[in-house]
Amino acid sequence: MVRKDTDLPFGDAFSPNQIEVEDGEDELRAVLELAKEHEWDPEAFDQEMREQFFSTPDRAKNVRLGLGPAGYDIVDEDFRFTEIGEELYELRDDLEAMYDRFAKHILQNEHGLKGIEIVEDLQAQGRRTVNENVKEEFREQYDFHINESSNHWSQMRAWMSKAGVVNSGTHHYDIDRSRIEELIGVDSEDILELDELEDEQQAFLRALALIDPDGPIKNRVPKAIAEEAYGVDIRQSGISKRILNPLQEAGYIEWEHVSGKPNLVTTTEKFDAEVLRPVLEDLAERTGIPRAVLRLSFDEIQEQMDADSTYERGVALETLTVKIGRLLGLDFAGWRVRGRETAGSEVDVVMDDVGVTFNRFQIQCKNTKDQLEAKHIAREVGLSRTLQTNTILMVARGGVSSKAEQYANRVMQHENIAILFIRGDDLDEFDGNEDHLLTTLRGESRRVKNLKRLGREDLVDEDEDEEMTDREEEALEKYADQIEDGDDSQESLDEFS
């Protein structure tokens, strides 16, 4: 639900340290007791808040908004306790249990887990975990609307710190993953594993969590619900390979083929509908790059690119491609060919540069010992016309042949496209020196600039153009009489013979 100024829960005055209570009292308990006392009467609640805690009407009203549907859903539109509100109120004399329940609610239902994962994304990339970067990732990954001046994430973090989920008050984050697992029943590895599932696989599992079957169920039932509820198209043909096998390998289901009948699916001990539903809902809202891609270093990528597992090689290649694009400040647009589909031998991704102007990058990585040849360049150039690409960036672990370079040069001299190369020895430098990527590409850009340098014959000079116009007018004026006489004489035609 899009809110007025933020898609995060509104919490302006409703946050720790905003409500000053006496020593030995607790701010959340105090607010819950006042809300219970004035249930169904929001004006009376506001008045009581003003008298006890605030001198300005807006601050008191903002506490009520923080309790309501635009905030943490503790009360409804009629200022009546919701289910979570009742639970918190009943736990008010056990502060530890109350804050554990509130933190679980924030993590599962109020985007708290999204925020925690975003912080870990930033940490893995070596980026600062300041409020502005967290908000920017909410916008990028979830298309959230968040006001530039909003501090709502900081207030969410402060409430979660009461349960020991995360520290409070500094730009440095200490996240206690064991506390998160205790509260919501899923650990970081499970979340990354779920994030790696394809959209159709996630939708099927999400539908299964919605059904929460007690025993075996025909696979066509969660398939139909996934298609109806989540807008995916799951073809029955090959469903075992595309859907059932990956979910069985992940440990969430077991399935068996019954001759002449639909496949039967059974959930495992690892499957927990209450745990999976909010996590899968979070993942369904997320767009862009898989989290596992964001969190590997270049050294780890290079190791996995030589792994025995074709899947690991494929993921490593995807990670490399996207990390290069991210370092260049590009936005993920989509996969054209994924590395896991090619046994880790190549991957294509499309990324966009949205600034003052729009530019589209087509990044192609080849994880082979063979050099790039002219035919590889030709294929990418052909695709660029369909994808409307401005720049082709080719990452060649085995290097680039001279014929491939010559072919790329010929293309760039005649077409509005730039073709850049990153070679294997460049990749070796990236982890210790990320600036090496930019240095390499600046060198490539200078090479392209030199190839596309315009000569005098390619330019239309304004002065020369005006001079040409003057000469034409002078010539017409000089021969004006002969032009007029030409209409009366047929003899002039014969004089040329």
Secondary structure, DSSP 8 states (H G I E B T S, - for coil): ---SSBSS---SS-STTTS---TT--HHHHHHHHHHHTTT-HHHHHHHHHHHT-SSHHHHHHHHHHHSTTTT-SB-TTS-B-HHHHHHHHTTT-HHHHHHHHHHHHHHHSSHHHHHHHHHHHHHTT----HHHHHHHHHHHH---B-TT--HHHHHHHHHHTTTSB--SSSS--B-HHHHHHHHS--HHHHHHHHHS-HHHHHHHHHHHHH--SS-EETHHHHHHHHHHH-----STTHIIIIIHHHHHTTSEEEE--TTS--EEEE-TT--HHHHHHHHHHHHH--SS-HHHHT--HHHHHHHHT-S-HHHHHHHHHHHHHHHHHHTT-EEEEEEE-GGGTTTSEEEEEEEEESSSEEEEEEEEE-SSS-B-HHHHHHHHHHHHHHT-SEEEEEETT-B-HHHHHHHHHHHHHSS-EEEEEEHHHHHHHTT-THHHHHHHHHHHHHHHHHT---GGG---HHHHHHHHHHHHHHHHHTHHHHHHTTT-SHHHHHT-
